[in-house]
């Protein structure tokens, strides 16, 4: 019975590295999702900001016609 317990504990310890790799993989995936969400939100906000600012900049009189 003791050998069965010992073999079971040895197997658990050897499989721990695989579990740790899976946990790190899940953490990396969650961080990637958080970064994608942040960049998407920030990109939309910055686009709106630049659109608003560009609408407030006056256009010089000769620049609207192209080759003047």
C-alpha positions in Angstrom: 0.0 0.0 0.0 2.9 2.3 0.8 4.4 1.7 -2.7 1.1 2.6 -4.3 1.0 5.9 -2.4 4.6 6.6 -3.3 4.1 5.9 -7.0 1.0 8.1 -7.0 3.0 11.0 -5.4 5.8 10.6 -7.8 3.4 10.8 -10.7 1.8 13.9 -9.3 5.1 15.6 -8.9 6.2 14.8 -12.4 2.9 16.0 -14.0 3.2 19.3 -12.1 5.4 20.8 -14.8 2.8 20.3 -17.4 0.1 21.9 -15.2 2.4 24.9 -14.6 2.9 25.3 -18.4 -0.8 25.2 -18.9 -1.4 27.8 -16.2 1.3 30.1 -17.8 -0.4 29.6 -21.2 -3.7 30.7 -19.7 -2.2 33.7 -18.1 -0.5 34.8 -21.3 -3.8 34.3 -23.2 -5.7 36.5 -20.7 -3.0 39.2 -20.8 -3.2 39.2 -24.6 -7.0 39.6 -24.5 -6.6 42.4 -22.0 -4.1 44.2 -24.2 -6.3 43.8 -27.3 -9.3 45.2 -25.5 -7.2 48.1 -24.2 -5.7 48.9 -27.6 -9.1 48.7 -29.3 -10.7 51.0 -26.8 -7.8 53.4 -26.7 -7.7 53.4 -30.5 -11.3 54.4 -30.8 -10.9 57.1 -28.2 -7.8 58.5 -29.9 -9.5 58.4 -33.3 -12.4 60.4 -32.0 -10.0 62.9 -30.3 -8.0 63.5 -33.5 -11.2 63.9 -35.5 -12.5 66.5 -33.1 -9.1 68.4 -33.0 -8.8 68.3 -36.8 -12.3 69.8 -37.2 -11.3 72.7 -35.0 -8.1 73.6 -37.0 -8.7 76.4 -39.5 -7.8 75.6 -43.1 -5.6 78.4 -44.8 -7.3 80.2 -47.6 -5.0 78.9 -50.4 -4.8 75.3 -49.2 -8.4 74.2 -50.0 -8.0 74.4 -53.8 -4.9 72.1 -54.1 -2.5 73.5 -56.7 -3.0 77.2 -56.3 
